[in-house]
Amino acid sequence: MLRVAVIGSGPSGVYTAQSLVDQTSVPGVRVHVLDRLPCPYGLVRYGVAPDHEKIKSLQGSLRAVLEHERIGFLGNVPVGPGGVAPPRLLELYHAVVYCVGAARDRRLGIPGEDLAGSCSATDFVSWYSAHPDAAAFDFPLDGPSAVVIGVGNVAVDVARILARGPDELRPTDVPRGVLEALAGSGVREVHVVGRRGPSQARFTTKELRELGALPSARIDVEPADLALDPAYADPSGLPAVNRRNVEVVRAWAAAPAGPPGAVRSVRLRFFLRPVEILGEAGRVAAVRFERTVPDGAGGVRGTGAYEDVAARLVLRAVGYRGAPPDGLPFDPARGTVPHAAGRVLRDGVPSAGEYVAGWIKRGPSGVIGTNRPCAKETAASLLADAPLLARRAVADDPVGALRAWGLRPVEWPGWLSIEEAEAALGRALGRGSVKIADWPGLLAAADAHR
């Protein structure tokens, strides 16, 4: 028997576990999927916007994997500080696969970025997704204007949530406190700003079109911004996604989307680079942008012309970056763990029993489905090493050992108990299932099955 620990229960971790138990070359592989949180599914639970029900339905396929007879879920098991040290995991498992994602957001690196009201879009997503670490977050929603810096899908997600009315979010699983805060929001204008043009924006066309379908917000674009993009007039030579994005923006320029008399607006701005966040009494008052123009080599250059956009809330959505996993080598330039086909490299040499998959392996790139081939590659490397790995003696009862070390693993019945508690909370509020958004509530719900 080969016993494997997979650290992280998001798509990359679940697909790795699936790849290990589905193969036939090493029969009897058993996998524990460990997660710091008491709930599984990673960013599918805590990163997908609550109004994206189709994507959130992926939890069903992840659930089917985690219910496999040779896979066990162990939540509430932090690896690293405050939890189990990575070397101790190798006392319990023949191999450990780290699927810990890219935990940090990129910063802008401009003056004023640390003013109150200047926030990470990652934190905002965690807040409206009921991540228990975000329970105490407080975002200034007194309005009337918010700025989202970035033109990728995360930027579009947070702009869409800010522009939605509370009645539009009530049917979702958004937590009660978040719904109440958004219902009292004074934000009426959301600026989504990128330093390059619409032909280079990184959002997908489906996400972009969703902005134009908001029932209570209109979409505004600036013709002067669009005219700076060399591909705007004729996007036929662009890759398919970029071409479709430009076509959507062109349609909005010709006939702005949104209902008559909309109470909110989303303004898409291009060729503006943030250079400073301006403050007043210690909090955000505006963002200063420099006008950019194409440099002829695929990038942009500054023009020395500036524009200030008033805002009480600024959300940066300019990408993610891996954080150094405790006890593992780390390449700070790439934000990844050095590896060879998923095998962790220490000073260029494969480290016996240690592997990586997902964003911490390849960087924050691709979509959810990209994790499948990535996981399969790592699983194949691990299984090729199985004859050597299986020679090492490990503990007979990993769960018992974790408990003896002072941890309180939440096993699958505990997670099902959390699900039941969230469904009951929703019924009490006259809604569907509503997420529990704090650590004490989640752990109490997990213990209720005992």
C-alpha positions in Angstrom: 0.0 0.0 0.0 1.2 3.5 -0.9 -0.1 6.2 1.4 -0.1 9.8 0.0 -1.0 13.2 1.4 -2.3 15.9 -0.9 -2.1 19.4 0.6 -5.0 21.5 -0.7 -8.5 20.5 -1.6 -9.1 22.8 -4.6 -9.2 21.5 -8.2 -5.5 20.8 -8.4 -5.5 18.8 -5.2 -8.6 16.9 -6.0 -7.5 16.1 -9.6 -4.1 14.9 -8.2 -6.0 12.6 -5.8 -8.2 11.3 -8.6 -5.2 10.7 -10.9 -3.5 8.6 -8.1 -6.5 6.3 -7.4 -7.7 5.9 -10.9 -4.5 4.5 -12.3 -3.8 0.7 -12.3 0.0 0.6 -12.2 0.1 0.8 -8.3 -3.1 -0.7 -7.0 -4.2 0.2 -3.5 -3.0 3.8 -3.4 -4.7 5.6 -0.5 -4.9 9.4 -0.4 -5.7 11.9 2.3 -6.6 15.3 1.0 -5.6 17.8 3.7 -6.8 21.4 3.9 -6.2 24.2 6.4 -9.9 25.1 6.2 -12.6 22.8 7.5 -14.4 23.0 4.1 -13.2 21.4 0.8 -13.1 22.7 -2.8 -10.6 25.6 -2.4 -11.2 28.5 -4.8 -14.3 26.8 -6.2 -15.9 27.5 -2.8 -13.9 30.6 -1.9 -13.0 32.3 -5.2 -15.9 31.8 -7.6 -18.4 34.7 -7.4 -21.7 33.8 -5.7 -23.7 34.6 -8.9 -21.7 32.2 -11.0 -23.8 29.1 -10.2 -22.6 27.1 -13.3 -19.0 27.3 -12.3 -19.8 26.7 -8.6 -21.6 23.5 -9.7 -18.2 22.0 -10.3 -18.3 21.2 -6.6 -20.4 18.3 -7.5 -17.7 16.6 -9.5 -15.0 17.4 -6.9 -17.3 15.9 -4.3 -17.6 12.7 -6.2 -13.8 12.3 -6.1 -13.5 13.1 -2.4 -16.1 10.4 -1.7 -14.0 7.7 -3.4 -13.4 4.8 -1.0 -9.6 5.3 -1.1 -9.7 9.0 -0.6 -10.3 10.8 2.7 -10.8 14.5 3.4 -9.0 16.0 6.5 -10.0 19.6 7.0 -8.7 22.0 9.7 -5.2 20.7 9.3 -2.7 23.5 8.7 0.7 22.6 7.3 3.4 24.8 8.5 3.3 27.4 11.4 0.6 26.5 13.9 0.1 23.1 12.4 2.0 20.1 11.3 5.6 20.6 10.1 6.3 19.3 6.5 9.0 16.9 7.7 6.5 15.3 10.1 4.1 14.6 7.3 6.7 12.3 5.9 6.4 10.3 9.1 2.8 9.6 8.2 2.8 9.3 4.4 5.1 7.8 1.8 4.7 11.0 -0.3 3.3 14.5 0.0 1.9 16.5 -2.9 1.6 20.3 -2.3 -1.2 21.9 -4.2 -1.3 25.2 -2.2 -2.0 27.6 -5.0 -0.8 31.2 -5.2 -1.8 32.8 -1.9 -0.7 36.4 -2.4 -2.0 39.1 -4.7 0.4 41.4 -6.6 0.8 44.9 -5.3 0.9 48.1 -7.4 4.0 49.5 -5.8 2.8 53.1 -5.8 2.6 55.8 -3.1 -0.6 55.6 -1.1 -1.2 51.9 -1.6 -1.5 51.4 2.2 -4.1 54.0 2.8 -7.4 52.9 4.4 -9.7 51.9 1.6 -6.9 50.7 -0.7 -7.5 46.9 -0.7 -6.8 43.7 -2.4 -9.4 42.4 -4.8 -8.4 38.9 -3.4 -9.5 40.0 0.1 -12.8 41.4 -1.3 -13.5 38.1 -3.1 -12.7 36.2 0.1 -15.1 38.5 2.0 -18.1 38.0 -0.3 -17.2 34.3 -0.6 -17.4 33.8 3.2 -13.8 32.8 3.7 -13.4 32.5 7.5 -10.2 34.5 7.5 -12.1 37.4 6.0 -14.9 37.6 8.6 -13.5 40.7 10.2 -12.8 42.6 6.9 -14.5 45.9 6.5 -14.6 47.6 3.1 -15.7 51.3 2.8 -18.8 51.1 0.7 -20.1 54.6 1.5 -19.3 55.6 -2.1 -20.2 57.1 -4.3 -17.3 55.9 -6.5 -15.0 52.8 -6.4 -12.0 52.0 -8.6 -11.0 48.5 -9.6 -7.5 48.4 -11.1 -7.0 45.6 -13.6 -8.8 44.2 -16.6 -9.0 40.5 -15.9 -11.8 38.2 -14.8 -11.2 39.0 -11.1 -11.6 42.7 -11.8 -14.8 42.0 -13.7 -16.1 39.8 -10.9 -15.6 42.4 -8.1 -17.0 45.2 -10.3 -20.1 43.1 -11.0 -20.7 42.4 -7.3 -20.3 46.1 -6.5 -22.8 47.0 -9.2 -25.5 44.4 -8.3 -28.5 45.3 -6.2 -29.1 43.2 -3.0 -32.2 41.5 -4.5 -30.0 40.1 -7.3 -27.6 38.5 -4.7 -30.3 37.3 -2.2 -30.8 34.0 -4.1 -27.1 33.1 -3.8 -25.1 31.7 -0.9 -23.5 35.0 -0.1 -23.2 35.4 3.7 -25.8 37.4 5.6 -23.3 40.1 6.8 -22.0 40.7 3.3 -25.5 40.9 1.8 -26.5 43.5 4.5 -23.3 45.5 3.7 -23.9 45.5 0.0 -27.6 46.4 0.5 -26.4 49.5 2.4 -23.7 50.4 -0.2 -23.5 53.9 -1.4 -21.3 53.0 -4.4 -23.0 54.1 -7.6 -20.1 54.3 -10.0 -17.5 51.6 -10.5 -14.4 52.4 -12.6 -12.6 49.4 -14.1 -9.2 50.6 -15.3 -6.4 49.1 -17.3 -3.0 50.4 -18.4 -3.4 48.9 -21.9 -6.2 48.7 -24.4 -9.3 46.5 -24.9 -7.5 44.3 -27.4 -5.0 43.3 -24.7 -7.4 43.0 -21.8 -7.3 39.6 -20.0 -10.9 39.0 -19.2 -12.9 36.3 -21.0 -15.7 37.4 -23.3 -18.3 35.6 -21.3 -17.4 37.5 -18.2 -17.3 40.8 -20.1 -20.7 40.3 -21.5 -22.1 39.6 -18.1 -21.4 43.3 -17.2 -23.7 44.3 -20.0 -26.5 42.1 -18.7 -26.7 43.6 -15.2 -30.4 44.5 -14.5 -29.6 47.7 -12.5 -26.4 49.1 -14.0 -25.3 50.6 -17.3 -21.9 50.2 -19.0 -20.0 53.3 -20.1 -16.9 53.3 -22.3 -14.7 56.3 -23.3 -14.4 56.7 -27.1 -11.1 58.6 -26.5 -9.7 55.6 -24.7 -10.7 53.2 -27.4 -9.3 55.3 -30.2 -5.8 54.7 -28.8 -5.9 51.0 -29.4 -4.4 50.2 -32.9 -6.6 47.1 -33.2 -9.8 48.7 -32.2 -10.9 49.9 -35.6 -10.2 46.5 -37.2 -9.8 43.6 -34.7 -10.0 40.9 -37.4 -6.3 40.0 -37.0 -6.5 39.4 -33.2 -6.8 36.0 -31.5 -10.4 34.9 -31.1 -10.9 35.9 -27.5 -9.3 39.3 -27.9 -11.3 39.9 -31.1 -14.6 39.1 -29.4 -13.7 41.4 -26.4 -13.1 44.3 -28.8 -16.3 43.5 -30.6 -18.3 43.7 -27.3 -16.7 47.0 -26.3 -17.3 48.4 -29.8 -21.0 47.5 -29.5 -21.2 49.3 -26.1 -19.6 52.4 -27.6 -22.2 52.4 -30.3 -25.2 51.7 -28.0 -24.4 51.7 -24.3 -25.7 48.6 -22.4 -27.9 48.7 -19.4 -31.5 49.5 -18.5 -32.9 53.1 -18.8 -32.6 55.0 -15.6 -30.0 52.6 -14.1 -29.0 53.5 -10.6 -25.4 52.3 -11.0 -22.8 52.4 -13.7 -19.7 50.5 -14.6 -17.1 52.6 -16.5 -14.5 50.7 -18.5 -11.3 52.8 -18.8 -8.2 51.9 -20.8 -4.7 53.3 -21.3 -4.5 54.6 -17.8 -1.7 53.6 -15.4 -2.0 54.2 -11.7 0.9 56.2 -10.3 -0.4 57.3 -6.9 -3.4 56.8 -4.5 -4.3 60.1 -3.1 -5.5 60.4 0.5 -7.5 62.6 2.8 -7.5 62.2 6.6 -5.6 58.9 6.2 -8.0 57.3 3.8 -8.4 57.0 0.0 -9.8 60.0 -1.8 -8.8 59.4 -5.4 -6.4 57.6 -7.7 -4.0 59.5 -10.0 -3.5 57.8 -13.4 -1.0 58.6 -16.1 -2.3 58.4 -19.6 -0.5 55.8 -21.6 -0.2 55.1 -25.3 1.0 52.0 -27.3 4.8 51.9 -27.6 4.8 49.9 -30.8 6.3 46.8 -29.2 3.2 45.4 -27.4 3.6 47.5 -24.3 2.7 51.1 -23.3 4.6 54.2 -22.4 3.6 57.2 -20.3 2.7 60.5 -21.8 3.1 62.8 -18.8 -0.6 63.6 -18.8 -2.5 62.8 -15.6 -6.1 62.2 -14.6 -7.5 61.9 -11.0 -10.5 59.6 -10.4 -12.3 60.2 -7.1 -12.9 57.0 -5.0 -13.4 55.9 -1.4 -12.6 52.3 -2.3 -9.7 51.0 -4.5 -9.4 47.4 -5.3 -6.2 46.1 -7.0 -6.8 43.1 -9.2 -3.4 42.8 -11.0 -2.7 39.1 -10.5 -1.6 36.5 -8.0 1.8 35.4 -6.7 2.9 32.2 -4.9 4.0 32.4 -1.3 6.9 30.3 0.0 5.4 27.0 1.4 6.9 26.3 4.8 9.8 23.9 4.6 10.0 23.8 0.8 12.5 25.5 -1.6 11.1 28.5 -3.4 12.0 30.5 -6.5 11.0 34.1 -5.6 11.4 35.3 -9.2 8.8 32.8 -10.5 6.8 32.5 -7.3 6.9 28.7 -7.6 8.6 25.7 -6.0 11.4 24.4 -8.2 10.5 21.0 -9.6 11.1 18.5 -12.4 7.8 17.1 -13.7 6.3 17.8 -10.3 9.2 16.4 -8.2 10.4 19.0 -5.7 14.0 19.9 -6.4 16.3 20.8 -3.5 19.6 22.2 -4.8 18.7 20.7 -8.2 18.1 17.2 -6.9 14.7 15.5 -6.5 13.6 15.4 -2.9 12.3 11.9 -2.0 8.6 11.9 -1.3 7.9 15.6 -2.0 5.9 16.8 -5.1 3.9 19.9 -6.3 0.9 20.5 -8.6 -1.2 23.5 -9.5 -0.3 27.1 -9.3 2.6 26.6 -6.8 4.1 24.3 -9.5 3.5 26.3 -12.7 2.5 29.8 -11.5 -1.0 31.5 -11.6 -2.0 30.6 -15.1 -4.7 28.8 -16.9 -8.3 28.0 -16.0 -9.7 25.3 -13.7 -9.4 22.6 -16.4 -5.7 23.4 -16.8 -5.1 21.7 -13.4 -6.0 18.2 -14.9 -3.0 17.7 -17.1 -0.8 19.4 -14.5 -2.1 16.9 -11.8 -1.7 13.9 -14.1 2.0 14.8 -14.8 2.8 15.0 -11.1 0.8 11.8 -10.3 2.7 10.0 -13.0 6.1 11.1 -11.5 5.0 10.0 -8.0 3.8 6.6 -9.3 7.0 6.0 -11.1 8.8 6.6 -7.8 6.4 4.3 -5.9 8.8 1.2 -5.6 11.3 3.4 -3.8 8.8 5.4 -1.8 7.0 2.3 -0.5 10.1 1.0 1.2 10.0 3.6 3.9 8.0 2.8 7.1 5.2 5.2 8.0 2.7 5.5 10.8 -0.3 3.1 10.7 -2.9 5.7 11.7 -2.2 9.2 10.3 -5.4 10.7 11.6 -4.7 9.4 15.1 -1.2 10.8 14.9 -2.5 14.2 13.9 -4.9 14.2 16.8 -2.1 13.2 19.1 -0.1 16.2 17.9 -2.9 18.5 19.0 -4.8 19.0 15.7 -8.6 18.5 15.3 -9.1 17.1 11.8 -12.5 17.7 10.3 -13.3 14.5 8.4 -16.0 14.1 5.6 -18.9 13.6 8.1 -17.9 16.9 9.7 -18.0 18.7 6.3 -21.4 17.2 5.6 -22.5 18.6 9.0 -21.3 22.1 7.9 -23.4 21.7 4.7 -26.5 20.8 6.7 -25.9 23.8 9.0 -25.6 26.2 6.0 -28.8 24.8 4.5 -30.6 25.3 7.9 -29.3 28.9 8.1 -30.6 29.6 4.6 -34.1 28.2 5.5 -34.2 30.4 8.6 -33.4 33.4 6.5 -35.9 32.5 3.8 -33.1 31.9 1.3 -31.3 28.9 -0.2 -28.1 27.6 1.5 -26.2 30.5 3.1 -22.5 30.1 3.9 -21.2 30.2 7.5 -18.5 32.9 7.4 -16.5 32.5 10.6 -14.2 29.9 12.2 -16.1 29.3 15.4 -19.4 28.8 13.4 -17.7 26.4 11.0 -16.0 24.3 13.7 -19.1 24.2 15.8 -21.1 23.0 12.8 -18.5 20.3 12.0 -18.6 19.0 15.6 -22.4 18.8 15.5 -22.3 15.4 13.8 -20.5 13.7 16.7 
